[in-house]
């Protein structure tokens, strides 16, 4: 279930320049070095940034949380949450031993490196442990020249004692501008009349509902899950299909397209790829674009460059070719994120294909009250053959329809009709009930009477063009975990 964390984005060029003076944030008192600017602030952290030409640095000070008990445990936890996970740093940090700095406060620092837009970024996390609390400070910098300023800031730190009010750790801010003016917009969802139009997932992705797609963002990667659109899916050879979808879904929002290629892999569940470099019209940024489809609808990914896409999704889409791995074996091959040429097996593309699962939004009881009927239907045919002769032995057809009629005052009527036909004979079953429904939480609904008992469903919405599909599954008997979809 998505973790509804507060996710915030910072803009280097929108910050306010500050003079060196003592400041207090939460329980932290500090003096900011000259030339740094205040970024945005939310209920869990505040950010300061500095840019010199193409070089940049960023400092984030987090509100205190409850300590895990030791400086080592606090640092390891904060490093994982604030640096290792969001920036995909796999190497262990170069860490200092805990040292007493004032009172009962003990300080621990660790540093690691990662890549952003093909350039190295140095990240340092410093934790303070004492009086049952933990305070974290993070510094991202594109050049070591900013290290003295961070050390200067730490030398001014003073902490109040005894404040152990815990606040939720946020997903850390993305790095500031790296000189290419590559910033990430704080995308606002369109107004839909539903309560939840944004979902912050616990793996760092954030989904928001837009007019023609669901937008999913993390760091410098932006993904658009396009709603179905006429002229984008039709029987065709791969290249005409890819070009038609690109011209309708992608081309109107970009200019200066270069190195466009249409690729596919001949397999039972054929993946289609359109790739190219272009200028995004709304921002003027140069970006790398991938348009992808495998079985379902079209997914568009916009990244700063090919390398950023490859790091995130594990393969280089421009490397897909019919080639050989060894002197004696070959087929469709692709280069993975480690730079190794491998078989282009279906699972290579699963992470990209699974971006469709981020079209998922919480449900409030108020979203449904007074909306009328939401319907779900199912049908299947089973054909039988004689075990000994192979001759046709009949057919079984099963169909069912169920619906909820959501009324005002959070009342509902539920009905299920099922028919089973075999060899010309049809048996029909029916069930119905009335009651009240309510929200258990953002991801569950309770119905007071379904087949003479109260029932709680796991619930979520997916977005469609101008509407929603309601997905329900029995929370106490989830079975295969397959949800039933209801639409108006």
N, C-alpha and C positions, 0 to 999 in steps of 0.2 A: 504494500500500500504506500503511495507516495507520502513522503515526509513534507509537511507543509511549512518548510523553512522560509524565512524572509530572505529573498535574493535581491541584491542591490548592485547597480552598475555605476561606475564612475567615469567622468569625462575630464581628461586632463586640461583641455582648452577652456572648460567652463568654470575652473576653480578661481578662488579669490586669493590674491597675494597677501601674505601676512608678514608683519614685522616680528622680530624676535621678542617674545615676552612670555612671562609665565602664564600657563593656562591649566585648567583642571577639566578632566573628562572622567566621569564616573568616580572612581577612587584614585585616579592617577593625576598627579600634578607634574608638569613638565614644561620645559622651555624649547620651543621650536627654533631650529637654526634659521638664519636669515635666508630669504629667497624662496622659501617653501610656500606653497599655496594650499588652502583648505579645499578638499574635495567635498563629496557629499557625505551625509551622516544618516544612519538609521538607528533603530532602537538597540543595536548590538555592537556597533563599531563606528569609528570616525576615521577618515582618510586624509592624508596630506601628500602632495605630489610636487615634483620639480622636474623641469625639462631644460636641457642645455643643448640646443641644436637637435641632433638625432638621438642624443642620450637622455635617459629618463630614469627616475626613481620614484618609489611609492612607499609610504609608511602607513600602516593601519594599526590603530590602538583599539583593542577589544575590551568591552566591559568585563568585569570579574565574573568568574564562575566558581562553583564549589570545587575545592581541591580534591584530587583522588587520594591524597594522603602523603605523598612524597614528591620532591622536585622531579625525580626521574620519571615517575608515573605521569605527572602533569605534562612534562615536556613531550614524552612519547605520544601521549594522546593528542596534544595540540599540534605537534608536527604532522601527525597523520591526517588530522582534520583540515588544517589550514594550509598545508604545503604538499605533502606526499600524494594525497588523493586528488585534489583539484588540479595540480600541475603534473601529475603522473611521474613523480620522482621516485624511481625504484631503488636507487643507491641509498645506503644509510647516510644520515647527515654527519658532518664533522662537528662533534659536540664538545662543549666545555663541561668541566665538572661543576657541580652546584657550588656556589659561593655565597656566603652571607654578605648582604649589602647594607642593610640597616634594619634595626630591630630584629624581628624573627623572619624577615623576608629573605628568601634565598633565590638567586638568579641562575638560570641555565640557558645557554644559547646553542643553536645548531644551524649549520649552513649546508645548502645543497644547490645543485644546478639543474636547469632544464632548458628546453629550446622553445622559442616563440618566434614565429615567422622566419625561421632559419637562423636566428641569432640566440646566443647564450644569455640566459637570465640567471642571476644569483639571488637566491632567497634565503633570508635568515629569519628564524623564529626565536624570540626571546621570551621565556616564561619567568614569572615571579610567583613563588609559593610561600604562603604564610598566613597565619591566623585563620586557617580553614578555607582560604580563598586562593584562586589562581588568576593571574592577569597575563595576557599574551599580547605581544607586539610583533608585527610582521613587517619585514622590509623586502621589497622586490627592487632590483636595480639592474639596468642593462650595462653598467660600467662600474668597475671597482672604485672609481673616483668618488662615488657617493658614500662609500663605507665610512669615512671620517665623520660625515654629517650624522649618520645613524649612531655612531659611537658617542658623538657629542650629545645627541638627544638622550641616549640611555644614561649618560652621566648626570643628567638633570632630574631623572625620575625620582619622585617621592610618592609613597603609597600610604593611604589611610589604613588603619588596622581594624580588624574585626568585622569588616563588611563582607558578608558571605551570601549576599543576595545573588542567586544564580540566574543568568540569562542564557538563552539558547545561542550556541555558537552559530554564526552565519556561514554560508558558503563564502569563501574569501573573495575579495574583489579581483577582477581580471587585471592584467598588467596595463600600465598606462601606455600612451602613444609611443610607438617605437621609431618614429621618424617618417613613417609612410602615411601618417594621419589615419591609421587603421583603428577606428574606434567601434565599439559595439553599441547600438542604440538601445535605449530602455523602452522596448516595444510595449505599447499600450494595446490591450485587446479591444475589439469593437464591442459596442453595447449590444447585448443580445436579449435582454429581458430575463436572463437566468442569473442566479446568484454568483456562480463560480465560472469565470471566463479565463482563469489562469491556474496552472498547476505547477508547483515547484517540486520536482522529484528529488529523492535523496541521493541520486547519483550525479547531481549537478545540472541536469537538463531542466529547462523551464519552457512550458508550453503556453501559448496564448492563442485565442481564437481571432482570426482575421476574416476579412470579407470573402476571400477566395481560397483560403488554405488555413491549416493550423500551423503556426510558426513555433519551432522548437529550437532553443538557443542554449549554447554553453560556450563560454569563453569567446573565441573568435569565429566559431562555427555557427552558421544559421541554416536551419533545415525547414523547408516548406512541404507539408503534406497536402498536396493539392486535392481539392474537391473534384469529383468527376466533371468533365467538361466535354461538350460535343466536339467531335473531330480529333480527339486525342487517343482513342482506342478503337481500332477497327482491323479487320483481317487484312494483312499486308506483309510484304517482306520487311525485315527489320529496319533497313535504312530509311525508307519512306515514312514508316511509322514514327521513328525517333525524330526525324526532321519535322514532321507535322506537329507532334507534341511540343517540340522545342519552340516552334514558331508561334504557337498559341499560348503556351504557359510561361515561357522564359523570355523570348526575344523582346516583347514590348517594354520590359523593365531595364534593358541593358543597351549599350552601344559599343562600337569599336570591337566587335567580336573577332577573335583570332584563334587559330589552331583548333577549329571545331572538328570533332570526329564523332561518328556514330559507330558504336561497337556492340557486339552481342556475343553470347556463347551458346553454341548449339547443344542443348541438353533438354531433359524432359520438362524442366521448369525454366524456360529460357529467360535469362536476365538481359535487359536492354540498357545501354549506357549512351548518353550524349554528353560530351565534355567540351569545354572551351574556356577561353580567357576573355574577359570583357570589362567594361566600365559600368558600374551600377549607376543608373541615372539619378537616383534620389540622393546619393552621397558623393558621387564623383570618384569613388574608390575603385581601384583595379582589383578584380577578384577572379577566383577560379570557380567554375560552375560544373556541377555534375547533375544530370537528369537521369533518374533511375526508375526502372519498373521491373518487377518480377512477380507475375501472377495477379497482383492487386492494382492499385492506382499508381500514379506518378509521384515520385519524391524528388525534390530539388534540394541540393546542398550548395551553399555558397560559403567558400572559405577564402582566406587571404591568398593562399597559393596551394599548389598540388601537395607540397610537403605537409601542410597542416591537415589536409584531408586524409592523407595516407597515415599520419600518426593517429588520427582519431578512429578511422574505420579499418585500419590494418592492411590495406592494399592500395596499390597505385592504379587507378582506373585507366590511365593512359598507357599502361604496359600490357594490356590484354591483347594477346596475339595467339595465332596457331603456331606453335613452335615445338622445340624438343627440350627435354630435361637431361637426357643422356644420349649416348650414341644409339641406344636401342629403344628409347621410349620418348613419347611426346604427346601432343594434344593441345588443348587450350591451356595456356599458362598465364600467370600473372606474377608481378613482383610484390612481395609482402612488405610490411613496414620495416623489417630488418634488412631489406635490400636483397632478399633471396628469391630466385625464380622458383615457383612452385606450381603444382597442378591447380587449375582454376576450379576447384571443387565447390559445390553449392554452398557449403558451410562458410566459405571464405567471405561470402556476401551477407551473412545472416545479420551482422550488427547493423549494416545499412538498411536491410530489409525490415528489421525490427523497429526502425524509427516510427513506423506506423502505430506502434503500441503507445506512443506518447500522445496520441489523440485520446485523452482520457481526462475527464473533469468530474469533480465532486457533485453530489446531488443534494439539494435542500428540499424539504417537504413543500415549501412554498413554490418551488418550480413546477410542481405537478397539480397543486390544488386548483380546481376549476378548469382544467385543460381538456377534459373530455376523454375520449377513447384513445388508448394506446394499444396497438394490435401486434400479435406475433403469430406466424403460421409455420407449419412444418409438413412435409410430405415425403414419402419414400416408397419405392417399389422393390420387391424381392422376387426374383424369378427362380423357379424350382425345376430340376431335371431328375429323371429316373436314374437311380444309382447304377442299375444294371444295364439299361439300354441307352441311356443318354437322351431319351426322348423328353420333350417338354412336358412338365408335370404341373403346370399352373403358375399363377402369380398372386402375390399378396401385396395389397396397397394399404398404406397407413397414412392418414392425414389428421392433422389436429390444428385447432385455432384457439387461442386464448387471448383475452384482452382485459385491461383494467379501464374502467370508466372513473376518472378522478373528478370528484365533485367538490364544491366549495365546502369550507369548514373541515378540510382534510378527511372527508368521507369518500368511500369508493364502493364500486360494484365490480366483482371479479367473476369471470365466467370462462370455462374450458369445455370445448366440444371436440371429441375424438371419434374417428370412424376407421374401422378395420375391415377390409374387403378381401375375401378369398373364395375363388371359384364361384363368383356370382353372388355370394352371400355377404351382407354387410351388417356388422354389429356397431352400434353407436353408444357412446358413453358421454355423460354430461355432468358437470359440477359447477356450482355457483355459490357465491357468498357476498355478504355486505359487511362493512365495518369501518373502522377508522385507521388511518395510517399516520406515521410520524417518523421523524429522523432520529435514529439511534446515535449516529455521528455523521460526519460528512460523506462517509462511504458505506453507510448501511441504512436501510429503511425497514420499519416494522409494520406489519399488517395484522390487525387484531383478530381476523377470522379468515383463514384460508383452509378450506376443507375441515372446518370445525375446530381449528386450533390457531393460536397465534404463531406467526412465522416471521422470522427476520431474514432479509435478503442482503447479501453484498450487492452494492449498486454503484454504477457510474454512468456518465454520459459520454458518448462520442459526438463530435460536432459534424454537421453536414452543412451544405450551403443553405443558410437561412433557417436551420433547425437543429434538432438533436435526436439521437437514438438512445433510449434508455435500456441499459443492460442489467439483468437481475440474475442472481444465482442463490440458491438456498444456503445461507451461512452455516447452518448446522448439519447439512447433508450435501456438501458441495459436489459429490460424485466425481466426475471427470474434470470438474473445474470449468466446463464450458458454459458460458452465460447465454441466456435467451435475450434476444434483442426485440424491443418494442418500439414501434414508430407510430406517429400520428398520420 
